[in-house]
Amino acid sequence: MHPLSLDEVCTFEPNAAGKPDQLVEKMLEWMPPFVIAHRQGVASSLTGVEGIMICVPLLPQQILGLNTDFVLDKIVEAGELAEKNGVDIIGLGAFTSVVGNRGKKIAERLSLPVTTGNSYTAFSAVEALKMSAKKMKLELPETTAVVVGATGSIGAVCAQILAPQVKKIILAGRQISPPLLRLKELIGPNAEVTEDTSAALDQAKLILSATNAIGPVIETAKLLPGTIMCDVARPRDVATRVSSRRDVLVIEGGVIKLPGQPELVTDYRVDLGMPDFLTFACEAETILLTMDERFESFSLGRTIPLEKVNIIAEIADRHGFELAGLRNFGEDITRADIRRVRRTARFRRIREKLKNSSKSGWAKAKAKAGKAKDRAGKSRRSA
Ligand SMILES: NC(=O)c1ccc[n+]([C@@H]2O[C@H](COP(=O)([O-])OP(=O)(O)OC[C@H]3O[C@@H](n4cnc5c(N)ncnc54)[C@H](OP(=O)(O)O)[C@@H]3O)[C@@H](O)[C@H]2O)c1
């Protein structure tokens, strides 16, 4: 794992509080990776495991912006620390899996198997979207979906899982690139591509976002009332003000409920934004592979085959791992929340219909008045 923001740095380095951002970033560059927490008590009916969480002290913008070799060296150093601690497999969390060809370069330099966790992340994100659609009474075969960051490792496989279940799927990328066109070809006739994300968002009721952007990419207020948006990205893709729209349901993708009595034991103020029995799907995939003694580099590289998603879903089912229900900004989404979103969306749709019909009524009346004025002018001239 790694800190997602400067605020998070203060949870393991209190001295960073109040210091200029540049100084904190420099300090992080100098810090070596360290064991930040122990994961204990995860147990299925078949077996139990424990593990360690290692912090790579770099922010998302540093992982993407600093010299790639420097960043890779630091992640490899974290992997070597894991090896020294006697683990059997290494999972890469958040942006540590984005660099080095989605984990491939890191795996090449370590003796242990490495996984990005992206197969289980993709599976659980689509499951969360489907669960939300059911609760919001949205018929998938009549719905248009958009995947933002569709050329990414998670985005591409999510699009493939979702496509056969919806009416149309729009693949949104930063540009119409060959990988985006190849994905459309692979999916088939109900797929479209776009580089205009905000225009695509205006047409869809189902949105899944999994970009590696450092800040929010979904800031538009032009979402359809009743839209469901699954944000898989860490840091988040969805701006807070979109999240607070009362007629839109925003859910976190890739949050898993662990079986047993899970505990995160730490000397720091680690806050994953969820209780200890929940975790991100990338960590859950690493735990699952350990429980199944499947010590292999399971999810690596930009392309995640659908077959891997099915395999990890089966392993998860066997060990009693399940979706953490619906959550947003660290809070459970309740039935009352869903009712509120549906009710507000209904009101908003009615209001927009009335506005449009009164607009068109006004336009018709204005045209009629114009014609009448012309006729009156003509008859005065002829008289
Ligand atoms: N919830 C979980 O358990 C979990 C687990 C793993 C990862 N994650 C998060 O999931 C996200 C995606 O991970 P990944 O491994 O799939 O990353 P990835 O393979 O690097 O893909 C990211 C994609 O986002 C696109 N992108 C970047 N900025 C964009 C923008 N402004 N607008 C539209 N698209 C944009 C990139 O396009 P280009 O190709 O043009 O650069 C790329 O296709 C990351 O935030 C990661 O931290 C979450």
The ligand as an SDF file (V2000), in Angstrom:
LIG
                    3D

 48 52  0  0  0  0  0  0  0  0999 V2000
  -10.6250   -0.8930   -5.1580 N   0  0  0  0  0  0  0  0  0  0  0  0
   -9.6140   -1.7250   -5.2650 C   0  0  0  0  0  0  0  0  0  0  0  0
   -9.4990   -2.7390   -4.6170 O   0  0  0  0  0  0  0  0  0  0  0  0
   -8.5200   -1.4220   -6.2740 C   0  0  0  0  0  0  0  0  0  0  0  0
   -7.5940   -2.4230   -6.5930 C   0  0  0  0  0  0  0  0  0  0  0  0
   -6.6140   -2.1470   -7.5390 C   0  0  0  0  0  0  0  0  0  0  0  0
   -6.5570   -0.8950   -8.1520 C   0  0  0  0  0  0  0  0  0  0  0  0
   -7.4600    0.0410   -7.7960 N   0  0  0  0  0  0  0  0  0  0  0  0
   -7.4530    1.3680   -8.4630 C   0  0  0  0  0  0  0  0  0  0  0  0
   -8.0630    1.2270   -9.7400 O   0  0  0  0  0  0  0  0  0  0  0  0
   -7.5660    2.2380  -10.6230 C   0  0  0  0  0  0  0  0  0  0  0  0
   -7.1980    1.6260  -11.9680 C   0  0  0  0  0  0  0  0  0  0  0  0
   -6.1840    0.6520  -11.8120 O   0  0  0  0  0  0  0  0  0  0  0  0
   -5.5900   -0.1240  -13.0970 P   0  0  0  0  0  0  0  0  0  0  0  0
   -4.6040   -1.0830  -12.5780 O   0  0  0  0  0  0  0  0  0  0  0  0
   -6.6790   -0.6080  -13.9780 O   0  0  0  0  0  0  0  0  0  0  0  0
   -4.8270    1.0990  -13.8130 O   0  0  0  0  0  0  0  0  0  0  0  0
   -4.2930    1.2190  -15.3080 P   0  0  0  0  0  0  0  0  0  0  0  0
   -4.1300   -0.1210  -15.9400 O   0  0  0  0  0  0  0  0  0  0  0  0
   -3.1220    2.1240  -15.2630 O   0  0  0  0  0  0  0  0  0  0  0  0
   -5.4770    1.9510  -16.0840 O   0  0  0  0  0  0  0  0  0  0  0  0
   -5.8770    3.2470  -15.8210 C   0  0  0  0  0  0  0  0  0  0  0  0
   -6.6070    3.7940  -17.0380 C   0  0  0  0  0  0  0  0  0  0  0  0
   -7.0870    5.1060  -16.7210 O   0  0  0  0  0  0  0  0  0  0  0  0
   -6.9380    5.9040  -17.8740 C   0  0  0  0  0  0  0  0  0  0  0  0
   -6.9590    7.3210  -17.4830 N   0  0  0  0  0  0  0  0  0  0  0  0
   -6.0480    8.0220  -16.7780 C   0  0  0  0  0  0  0  0  0  0  0  0
   -6.4420    9.2820  -16.6000 N   0  0  0  0  0  0  0  0  0  0  0  0
   -7.6450    9.3980  -17.2160 C   0  0  0  0  0  0  0  0  0  0  0  0
   -8.5690   10.4680  -17.3900 C   0  0  0  0  0  0  0  0  0  0  0  0
   -8.3200   11.6760  -16.8810 N   0  0  0  0  0  0  0  0  0  0  0  0
   -9.7230   10.2180  -18.0710 N   0  0  0  0  0  0  0  0  0  0  0  0
   -9.9880    8.9870  -18.5730 C   0  0  0  0  0  0  0  0  0  0  0  0
   -9.1500    7.9240  -18.4320 N   0  0  0  0  0  0  0  0  0  0  0  0
   -7.9940    8.1380  -17.7750 C   0  0  0  0  0  0  0  0  0  0  0  0
   -5.6240    5.4600  -18.4710 C   0  0  0  0  0  0  0  0  0  0  0  0
   -5.6260    5.8360  -19.8190 O   0  0  0  0  0  0  0  0  0  0  0  0
   -4.2860    5.9250  -20.6860 P   0  0  0  0  0  0  0  0  0  0  0  0
   -4.1040    4.5440  -21.2070 O   0  0  0  0  0  0  0  0  0  0  0  0
   -4.6480    6.9270  -21.7260 O   0  0  0  0  0  0  0  0  0  0  0  0
   -3.1940    6.3820  -19.7720 O   0  0  0  0  0  0  0  0  0  0  0  0
   -5.7200    3.9430  -18.2740 C   0  0  0  0  0  0  0  0  0  0  0  0
   -6.3870    3.3320  -19.3450 O   0  0  0  0  0  0  0  0  0  0  0  0
   -6.4130    2.9070   -9.8800 C   0  0  0  0  0  0  0  0  0  0  0  0
   -6.8950    4.1080   -9.3110 O   0  0  0  0  0  0  0  0  0  0  0  0
   -6.0760    1.9250   -8.7580 C   0  0  0  0  0  0  0  0  0  0  0  0
   -5.5390    2.5690   -7.6160 O   0  0  0  0  0  0  0  0  0  0  0  0
   -8.4590   -0.1830   -6.9100 C   0  0  0  0  0  0  0  0  0  0  0  0
  1  2  1  0
  2  3  2  0
  2  4  1  0
  4  5  1  0
  4 48  2  0
  5  6  2  0
  6  7  1  0
  7  8  2  0
  8  9  1  0
  8 48  1  0
  9 10  1  0
  9 46  1  0
 10 11  1  0
 11 12  1  0
 11 44  1  0
 12 13  1  0
 13 14  1  0
 14 15  2  0
 14 16  1  0
 14 17  1  0
 17 18  1  0
 18 19  2  0
 18 20  1  0
 18 21  1  0
 21 22  1  0
 22 23  1  0
 23 24  1  0
 23 42  1  0
 24 25  1  0
 25 26  1  0
 25 36  1  0
 26 27  1  0
 26 35  1  0
 27 28  2  0
 28 29  1  0
 29 30  1  0
 29 35  2  0
 30 31  1  0
 30 32  2  0
 32 33  1  0
 33 34  2  0
 34 35  1  0
 36 37  1  0
 36 42  1  0
 37 38  1  0
 38 39  2  0
 38 40  1  0
 38 41  1  0
 42 43  1  0
 44 45  1  0
 44 46  1  0
 46 47  1  0
M  CHG  2   8   1  16  -1
M  END
$$$$
